[in-house]
Amino acid sequence: MKILLADDHTLFRDSLVEYIRRADNSTSVLTASDMNEVMEIIENGYDDIDIILLDLRMPGMDDFRGLKKLTESDIDVPVALLSGLAEKEDVKEALRIGAAGYFSKTLSGKAMLNGIKAIINGEEFISIDHNTNEIMPSYYPSEAKDNATNNASRGVGAGTEDGENIHLTPRENDVLLYLAEGATNKDIARALDLQIVTVKLHVRGICRKLDAKNRTQAVLRAQQEGLVKKG
């Protein structure tokens, strides 16, 4: 089995590669950090690649343009979406375009490897939350109600009049609160019982949605929009 794994988050990418190699030493994994590298690898020969995994938010994807470019090309290789930030509508759109599956980064390594093998065998794989039988998001829906209550008491807005067009997930709201308090990624990971790589993904999503270049700008923008209280 040969996998092309494209993700610009080095820690996540390397961790998944290491897991796959330990779980199945007959599997080889090619890696890329953006769509340009993906296309270079394909142009150099893709006949022995069994599956391509694309991170939705990596450079060159341009929302779904990168995915569409591959699914509409002549290559006969299944392409699946990999994301720690995808919403349900993102997943539905990816499948409509022609993705063979969707992998949430909240999946265990074992579940992800099983899903990869299922797609290679001609099946469609979609990460499903078995508590709700719905598409698995990158945050935990069962916590949304408690998060909303806690956030309201601690100064995180779910969408004020000023920030009503900024839609953060419940988990992103949690992370944003800690960012506003000056917490490090390690502090946030410990407080929310998350992996540091997951926290980084949420920070990146927050910055993207708030059109901020870094976490400091994100907090300032969030304060301006009324998503968190100043001071």
N, C-alpha and C positions, 0 to 999 in steps of 0.2 A: 504493500500500500504506500502511495506517495501523495503527500498533502502539500498544497501551496497555502501557507498561512500569511495573510497580509493584515498587519496591525501596527500602528505607529507607537503604541505603548509598549516600550521595550520590556518592562518588567512582566507584564501580562503575557506577552508573546513568548518570552524566554521560559517562563514558568510552564506554559502550556506545552511547549516543545519538549521540555524536560519530562513532563508527566507522560506524554505520548510515547516518548522513547523508552521510558522505564516500563510502561505498561505493555508495550509491544515493540520489542527491539528489531522486528523485521520492517517496521515503518520508517520511512524517511520523510523529513519535513523541510521544504524550501520556505524561506521567509522573505517577506517584503515589508517595507514600512509605508508605502504609498502606492497609488495607482500607476505611476510611472514605472516603478520597479516591477509591479505585476505584469505590465505590458512587455517590459524587456525580457522577463523570464519566459513569457508565452511565445514571444517572437523568436526566442532561441531554441524553441522546441518544447511542446507540451504533451506529446503523445503518451508519455508514461505517467502524467499527473492524473490522479483519480478524483480529486476534489479540490475546489478553490474556496477558501474561507475569506470573506472580505469584512473588515471592520467598517461599519456604516459611517463613522465620523472621521476616518483618517483622511489625510491630504489627498486631493485628486478625486475623491468620491463625488463631491459636489452634489450633496443629497443623494439622488439615485442615478445620476448620470454615469458614474463609473460602473455600477451594477448593470445598468441598461446596455452599456457598451459591450460588456461581456456576453450577456444573455442574447443579444441580437447579432453577435458575431458567429463565425463558422466553427468555433471550437466546440468539440463534443465532450465537454467536461462539466459536470454539475457545479453550480456556483451557489454557495450558501451565505447568508448574512450572519455576521457575528457582531453583537453589540452589548454594551453595558448601559446604553442610554436610549435605546429604541422604545417608542411608545407603540401601543397596539396598532394604530393606524399606519405607522412606519412598516411594521411587519406585514400587514395586509397589502400595502403598496408594493413591497419587495416581492411578495409571492405573486402578485398580479403581473409584475414585470417579467417574472420567470425564474426567480430564485427557487432552488430546490429545497430550501429549508431555512430555519431561523434558530440560532443558538444564543440564548441569553447568557451573559457572563456571570450570572448567579448560579449557573449549573455546576454540578460537581464535575471533576475531571472524568470520572467513570461514565457519567451520563453523556457528557460531550463526546467521548470516544465512541460510545455505543451509537450515538446519533450520526456521527461521521460514517461509521460502517453501514448504517441503515441507508443513508443517501447513496453511498457507493454501490449498494446492492439494488438500487433502483427505487427505493422508497422515498417518500417525503418526510422530513423530520421537522417538527415545530415544538419548541420548548413550551410545555403546558404546565400550568399550576394545577396540580391534581386536587387541590382543595376547592377550586372554583371551576375547573375544566375549561379555563380560558387561557389565551396566550399569556405566557409568563413575561411580565415586565421586568425592568432592571431594578425595581424596588419591590417592596413587599406589601401588596394591597391589604393584607389582613391587619397591618399596622397603621393604615392611613387614618382611621378614626382617632386612635390614641394619639398619633402624631399631631393631628390637627388641634386636638384639645391642648396638648402640651405646648405646641407652638404658639397658640393664642395667648396662653398664660405667660410665655417667656418672650413675647415680642416679635414673633414671625407672622407676617401676614400671608393669607392664602391668595391675595389678589385685591389690593385696595383700588380705589377709583383711579389713582395715578398709575398703578402697576397692573391694571386689569388685563393687559395684553401680554404680560409675562407669565407663562405657565410653567412653574417649577413642579416637579414631582414631590410627593411627600418626603422622600429621602433627600432630595436636593434641598428642600426647606430645612430639614434637620441639619444638614452639613452647612448650609448658609448661616444658620444661627451660630454655630461654633466658629465659623470664619469671622463673624462679626465680633466674637469675643477674643479673637486673636489666637485661636487654637491652631496647633500644627496638625499636619495630616496624621501623625502618629497619635496625637491626643484624640482626634476625631474618631479614628479607627477603634481606639480603646473604648471610648465612650459609647459608640454605637454598635460595638461588636462586629466591625467590618474588617476586611483586609485593607491594607494601605493602598493597594492597587485600585480597589473599588472606590475608596475615598477620592483618589486622584481623578478617576473617571467622572465622579459626581462634580468635583470642582471644575473640571473642564467643561462639563455640561452647563453648569451655572454661568461660567464666563461666556460661553457661547450665547446663551439665552439673554444675558444682560449686556452683550456686546462689549465685553471688558477684556483687556489684554492680560490681566493678572488678577489674583485674588483680592488685592487691595482695591483695585478699580471696581471689582464686582461688589464688594461691600459698600463702597461709596455710592454706586449706582442703585443698589438695593435700598439704601437709606433714602436716596432721593425719590425713589418710586414708592416708598412707604412699606416695603417688604420686611424691613427690620427697623427697630427703633434706634435712633442715634444715641450714642453714649451708653 
